[in-house]
Amino acid sequence: MKTRILIFLLILSFLNITISGQEKVDTINITKFKHALGFGAGFTTGYGLSYRFMPNKFGVQTNFAPYKDKYRALFSFGITFLYKLIETNNINLFLYQGNHYFYRKEKYIYYNQNDSYQVDKYFNNGLGIGIEFIILKRLSFNLMGGYAGLQNFNKISFTGETGLYFRF
């Protein structure tokens, strides 16, 4: 009887060690970075220098690109809201909602006439899903796609966005 109890306790302790060992293997150690700086481009996220802040599942990204010379002024500003769905060591999946304001003013010079200006300004808005590929520990590449209301909602179409970030 004592040997049966001893065998039962040994089996129980072996099962306990095996189960706790599996729990440690299943736990994923994800390195989290809250900030990212890089370059982004998209119809609804804007383009240019990009900063991303992702403290938890919710985050925000801004893209900004100013340009001005003698004949042209160009301004692109985007703010995008992010919600992380799945987070792993190599790939993250998220939803995004992008808002992009675009302004361009070009000067046209006509000989023997007054100069004229062409001004384009509009707002793009989009919603979609994105995937972040973590290439190196601190370097990631993003692809996003979804649906957008373009040029003050005069056009409804598919949209694509991309970004390359250094995470810190």
C-alpha positions, 0 to 999 in steps of 0.5 A, a space after each residue: 500500500 505504501 509503495 502505491 502511494 509513493 508511486 502515485 505521489 511520484 507520478 503526480 509530482 512528475 506531472 506537475 513538473 511537466 505542466 509547469 515546464 510547458 507553461 514556461 515554454 508557452 510564455 512569449 518574451 516580447 521586447 516592447 518599444 513604445 517609440 519609433 522614428 522613421 519614414 512613412 508614405 500613404 494616401 491616408 497617413 500622409 508622407 514624410 518623417 514619421 513618429 509612432 508612439 505605442 504605449 500599449 494596444 492603442 497608439 498614434 502615428 504622425 507623418 509630416 513633410 514640408 517643402 518650399 521653394 521659389 515656385 512651390 509650397 507643399 505640405 503633408 500632415 498625417 495623424 493615424 490612430 492604431 490599435 494592436 490586435 496581435 503582438 509577437 516577436 516577429 510580426 504585429 497585426 493592427 487596425 488603423 484609422 488615418 487622416 491626411 491633410 495635403 496642401 500644394 501651391 504652385 506658381 506659374 510664370 507666363 511671359 508678358 502676363 501676370 503670374 498665376 497660382 494653382 492651389 490644391 488642398 484636400 483631406 483624405 481619411 481611411 480605415 484598414 488593417 496593417 502588418 508590422 514585420 520586425 526585421 531586426 530587434 529595433 527595425 520594422 517595416 509596415 504595410 497597411 491597406 484599407 478603404 479611403 475617402 480621398 480628396 474631401 470624400 470626392 473619391 472612395 477607393 482602396 488605399 495603401 500605406 507603408 513605413 520603415 521605423 527605428 524602434 526605441 
